[in-house]
């Protein structure tokens, strides 16, 4: 602790001793590589505060070391919580901000900032914890940027001119979309934000960026939006089915029922390679099966034939089970289902446990 007190005086962008600043920041960054080191830092909040300040140093070596330290610190629940608390009590008249959330947002929005990717990782760490997420959302909404601004940065090709790819922003958007008010913003019919995200569900160049499917899945938990999401205005079904579709040929009758982008696919068409993405795509389709209106549109658009061929191709038992759950619903008539909204069914806990056990036995092959 005494050593940390000595280091603290060099953790200031205005200090005119760059070598000592670099040594101090890099020492702290190394310290965060162990659980013991991170615990020690959490006992010295003023050093933690100054690490946030050092992100704003003009020397990239110093700001990079500070960011790496904060990535490690916020990866722990206690560290993320401590940094969030510091961010919430940021004094208004300070020259350098100690609001980590807003400092990271500013870096991400800065086209010339080479460290924007590290800032995305910090925000991912802080928003992945559900009990902290709403507080982070509040801090973002108090910044000078909107969710629309943040989505625009994610969707613009090579937005960052300094080499940052911003792929991890997909995870940040996924995390905050668990908030009802963020989902409401993303699905505002006058803003067309969700529509801008959909093409990245099949983004070939990067797996992390395709992870934006998590945001779409979260939006589908709002059943009152299903028919709008499935309408031509959004056309979410096309984007969900395309990564699952292969090069199979269908007769003209089946093809005519499919969404336009799934008709007469070329022989070179490949399915999504990552099983986790495929699982999320299917879980999203399953959410859309919750409402009668959603089920009817999925049937009308011939979702079944895509899933039928996909089921023959899939090898992962978890994903197969997710596919079968959708098919089981789609092949039933509405009279057999007997409910407009399947989420309104109250399933006794003993049956939930029984069904879960059956699913696990199927997946494990026992």
C-alpha positions in Angstrom: 0.0 0.0 0.0 2.8 2.4 0.8 4.4 1.7 -2.6 1.0 2.5 -4.3 0.9 5.8 -2.4 4.3 6.7 -3.9 3.2 5.7 -7.4 0.0 7.7 -7.1 1.8 11.1 -7.5 3.0 10.1 -10.9 -0.4 9.2 -12.2 -1.3 12.5 -13.6 -1.3 13.6 -17.3 0.2 17.0 -16.2 3.2 15.5 -14.6 6.3 16.5 -16.7 8.2 13.3 -16.0 7.1 10.9 -18.9 9.5 8.1 -18.0 8.3 7.9 -14.4 4.7 8.1 -15.6 5.3 5.2 -18.0 7.0 3.1 -15.3 4.2 3.8 -12.8 1.4 3.0 -15.2 3.1 -0.1 -16.6 3.8 -1.4 -13.0 0.2 -1.1 -12.2 -0.8 -2.8 -15.4 1.5 -5.7 -14.5 0.0 -5.8 -11.0 -3.5 -6.4 -12.4 -2.3 -9.6 -14.0 -2.9 -11.5 -10.8 -6.0 -11.7 -8.5 -3.9 -10.6 -5.5 -2.7 -7.5 -7.4 -6.2 -6.5 -8.4 -7.4 -7.0 -4.8 -4.6 -4.7 -3.6 -5.6 -2.0 -6.1 -9.2 -2.1 -5.1 -8.1 -1.1 -1.6 -6.6 2.1 -3.0 -9.5 3.8 -4.8 -7.5 7.0 -5.5 -5.0 5.0 -7.5 -7.9 3.3 -9.4 -9.3 6.8 -10.1 -6.0 8.0 -11.4 -5.7 5.0 -13.7 -8.9 6.2 -15.3 -7.5 9.6 -15.6 -4.3 8.2 -17.3 -6.4 7.0 -20.2 -6.5 10.6 -21.2 -2.7 11.1 -21.2 -1.2 12.3 -24.5 1.4 9.5 -24.5 -0.1 6.5 -26.1 2.2 4.1 -24.2 0.8 5.4 -20.9 -2.9 5.4 -22.0 -2.5 1.9 -23.4 -1.0 0.6 -20.2 -3.8 2.3 -18.2 -6.5 0.7 -20.4 -4.9 -2.8 -20.2 -4.9 -2.5 -16.4 -8.6 -1.4 -16.4 -9.5 -4.3 -18.8 -8.1 -6.7 -16.2 -9.7 -4.9 -13.3 -13.2 -4.7 -14.8 -13.1 -8.4 -15.8 -13.8 -9.1 -12.0 -17.2 -8.2 -10.6 -15.6 -6.3 -7.7 -13.4 -4.3 -10.0 -16.2 -3.4 -12.4 -18.4 -2.4 -9.5 -15.6 -0.2 -8.0 -14.9 1.5 -11.4 -18.6 2.1 -11.9 -18.9 3.8 -8.4 -15.9 6.1 -9.2 -17.6 6.9 -12.6 -20.9 7.9 -10.8 -19.2 10.3 -8.4 -17.1 12.1 -11.0 -16.6 15.8 -9.8 -17.9 18.3 -12.4 -15.0 20.7 -12.2 -12.2 18.2 -12.7 -9.8 18.8 -15.7 -9.6 15.1 -16.4 -12.6 12.9 -16.1 -12.7 9.9 -13.8 -16.0 8.7 -15.4 -14.7 5.5 -17.0 -17.9 4.9 -19.0 -17.9 8.3 -20.6 -14.2 8.4 -21.2 -14.5 5.0 -23.0 -17.5 6.3 -25.1 -15.5 9.4 -26.1 -12.6 7.2 -27.2 -14.9 5.0 -29.2 -16.5 7.9 -30.9 -13.2 9.5 -31.8 -12.2 8.4 -35.3 -8.5 9.0 -34.6 -8.3 7.1 -31.4 -6.1 3.9 -31.8 -7.2 2.6 -28.4 -11.0 2.4 -29.1 -11.0 -1.4 -29.1 -9.7 -1.6 -25.6 -12.4 0.8 -24.5 -15.0 -1.5 -26.1 -13.6 -4.4 -24.0 -13.9 -2.4 -20.8 -17.5 -1.5 -21.6 -18.2 -5.1 -22.4 -16.8 -6.1 -19.0 -18.9 -3.5 -17.2 -22.2 -4.2 -19.0 -22.1 -8.0 -19.0 -23.0 -8.0 -15.3 -26.8 -7.7 -15.3 -27.0 -6.0 -11.9 -24.6 -3.2 -13.0 -25.8 -2.9 -16.6 -28.6 -0.4 -15.9 -26.3 2.0 -14.1 -23.9 1.9 -17.0 -26.8 2.6 -19.4 -27.7 5.7 -17.3 -24.1 7.0 -17.6 -24.0 6.5 -21.3 -27.4 8.3 -21.7 -25.9 11.2 -19.7 -23.0 11.5 -22.2 -23.2 13.7 -25.3 -23.9 10.6 -27.5 -27.1 8.6 -28.2 -27.6 4.9 -28.8 -28.1 5.8 -32.4 -24.7 7.4 -32.5 -23.1 4.3 -31.0 -24.9 2.0 -33.5 -23.8 4.2 -36.4 -20.1 3.8 -35.3 -20.6 0.0 -35.2 -22.2 -0.2 -38.7 -19.9 2.2 -40.6 -17.1 0.3 -42.4 -13.7 1.4 -41.2 -15.1 4.2 -39.1 -11.9 4.4 -37.0 -9.0 5.8 -39.0 -6.4 4.7 -36.5 -6.8 0.9 -37.0 -9.3 0.0 -34.3 -12.0 -2.3 -35.7 -14.7 -1.8 -33.0 -15.9 -5.4 -33.4 -16.3 -5.7 -29.6 -18.9 -3.0 -29.7 -21.3 -5.8 -30.8 -21.0 -7.3 -27.3 -21.6 -3.9 -25.7 -24.8 -3.4 -27.7 -25.9 -6.9 -26.9 -25.4 -6.4 -23.2 -27.3 -3.1 -23.0 -30.1 -4.4 -25.2 -31.2 -6.4 -22.1 -32.5 -3.1 -20.8 -36.1 -2.5 -21.8 -35.5 1.2 -22.4 -32.5 0.5 -24.7 -34.6 -2.1 -26.6 -37.4 0.5 -26.9 -34.9 3.0 -28.4 -33.4 0.4 -30.8 -36.9 -0.5 -32.0 -38.2 3.0 -32.3 -40.1 2.9 -35.6 -39.1 6.4 -36.5 -35.3 5.8 -36.1 -34.8 2.5 -38.1 -31.9 1.5 -35.9 -32.6 -2.3 -35.6 -32.7 -2.5 -39.4 -29.1 -1.2 -39.6 -27.9 -4.0 -37.3 -29.5 -6.9 -39.2 -27.0 -7.2 -42.1 -24.2 -7.8 -39.6 -25.7 -11.1 -38.5 -24.2 -12.6 -41.6 -21.0 -10.5 -41.6 -18.4 -12.9 -43.1 -15.3 -11.1 -42.1 -15.5 -11.4 -38.3 -17.2 -13.8 -35.9 -17.3 -11.2 -33.0 -19.2 -8.7 -35.2 -21.7 -11.4 -36.2 -22.4 -11.7 -32.5 -24.8 -8.7 -32.9 -27.4 -11.5 -33.3 -27.6 -11.3 -29.5 -29.1 -7.9 -29.7 -31.7 -9.1 -32.2 -32.6 -12.0 -29.9 -33.0 -9.7 -26.9 -35.3 -7.5 -29.0 -37.5 -10.5 -29.8 -38.3 -11.0 -26.1 -40.7 -8.1 -26.5 -43.6 -10.1 -27.9 -45.7 -6.9 -28.7 -43.1 -6.1 -31.4 -43.1 -9.5 -33.2 -45.4 -8.6 -36.0 -43.6 -5.3 -36.7 -40.2 -7.1 -36.7 -41.5 -9.7 -39.1 -43.2 -7.1 -41.4 -41.6 -5.9 -44.6 -40.5 -2.8 -42.8 -37.9 -4.7 -40.8 -38.0 -8.2 -42.5 -36.1 -9.9 -39.6 -37.0 -13.4 -40.8 -34.9 -13.1 -43.9 -31.8 -12.2 -41.9 -32.4 -15.0 -39.4 -32.9 -17.7 -42.0 -30.2 -16.8 -44.5 -27.2 -17.9 -42.3 -29.0 -21.2 -41.7 -29.8 -21.8 -45.4 -27.6 -24.0 -47.6 -27.4 -24.6 -51.4 -30.4 -27.0 -51.5 -32.8 -26.7 -54.4 -36.6 -26.4 -53.8 -39.4 -26.7 -56.2 -41.1 -23.6 -57.5 -44.0 -23.8 -55.1 -41.7 -23.9 -52.1 -39.4 -21.2 -53.5 -42.2 -18.8 -54.1 -43.2 -18.9 -50.5 -39.7 -18.1 -49.2 -38.5 -14.6 -48.6 -36.9 -13.2 -51.8 -33.3 -13.4 -50.5 -33.7 -17.2 -49.9 -35.0 -18.1 -53.3 -32.8 -20.0 -55.7 -29.6 -19.7 -53.6 -26.3 -20.6 -55.4 -24.5 -23.9 -55.1 -21.7 -22.1 -53.3 -24.1 -21.0 -50.4 -22.6 -22.0 -47.1 -24.2 -22.1 -43.6 -23.0 -20.2 -40.6 -19.9 -21.9 -39.4 -20.1 -21.1 -35.7 -22.4 -23.3 -33.6 -23.0 -20.6 -31.0 -24.2 -18.2 -33.6 -26.4 -20.9 -35.1 -27.9 -21.6 -31.7 -28.6 -18.0 -31.1 -30.3 -17.7 -34.5 -32.5 -20.6 -33.7 -33.3 -19.3 -30.2 -34.3 -16.0 -31.8 -36.7 -17.8 -34.2 -38.1 -19.7 -31.2 -38.9 -16.4 -29.5 -40.8 -15.4 -32.6 -42.9 -18.6 -32.3 -44.2 -17.4 -28.9 -47.0 -15.3 -30.5 -49.8 -16.5 -32.9 -49.0 -13.7 -35.3 -45.3 -14.7 -35.4 -46.1 -18.4 -35.9 -48.4 -17.6 -38.8 -45.8 -15.4 -40.6 -43.1 -18.1 -40.1 -45.4 -20.7 -41.7 -46.4 -18.4 -44.5 -42.8 -17.7 -45.3 -42.0 -21.4 -45.5 -39.6 -21.4 -42.6 -40.2 -25.1 -42.2 -38.4 -26.1 -45.4 -35.3 -24.2 -44.5 -35.2 -25.8 -41.1 -36.0 -29.2 -42.5 -32.9 -29.1 -44.7 -30.8 -27.4 -42.1 -31.7 -30.2 -39.6 -30.2 -32.8 -42.0 -26.9 -30.9 -42.0 -26.5 -30.0 -38.3 -24.3 -32.2 -36.2 -24.3 -30.3 -32.8 -26.9 -31.9 -30.6 -27.6 -28.7 -28.7 -28.4 -26.9 -31.9 -30.4 -29.8 -33.3 -32.6 -29.7 -30.2 -33.2 -25.9 -30.7 -34.1 -26.6 -34.3 -36.5 -29.4 -33.4 -38.2 -27.2 -30.8 -39.1 -24.7 -33.5 -40.3 -27.4 -36.0 -42.5 -29.0 -33.3 -44.4 -25.7 -33.0 -44.6 -24.8 -36.7 -46.0 -28.2 -37.7 -48.9 -27.9 -35.2 -52.1 -26.1 -36.1 -53.2 -23.1 -34.0 -56.1 -25.2 -32.8 -53.7 -27.7 -31.4 -51.6 -25.0 -29.7 -54.7 -23.3 -28.3 -52.9 -20.1 -27.1 -52.1 -16.7 -28.7 -49.0 -16.3 -26.6 -47.0 -19.3 -25.4 -45.2 -17.1 -22.8 -48.4 -16.8 -20.9 -48.3 -20.6 -20.1 -47.5 -21.3 -16.5 -45.4 -24.5 -16.4 -45.1 -26.2 -13.0 -41.5 -26.2 -11.7 -41.4 -30.0 -11.6 -42.2 -30.2 -15.3 -39.5 -27.6 -16.1 -37.0 -29.8 -14.3 -38.2 -32.9 -16.1 -38.0 -31.2 -19.5 -34.5 -29.8 -18.7 -33.4 -33.3 -17.8 -34.8 -34.8 -21.0 -33.0 -32.1 -23.0 -29.7 -32.8 -21.2 -30.1 -36.5 -21.9 -30.6 -35.9 -25.6 -27.6 -33.6 -25.8 -25.3 -36.0 -23.9 -26.7 -39.0 -25.8 -27.6 -40.9 -22.7 
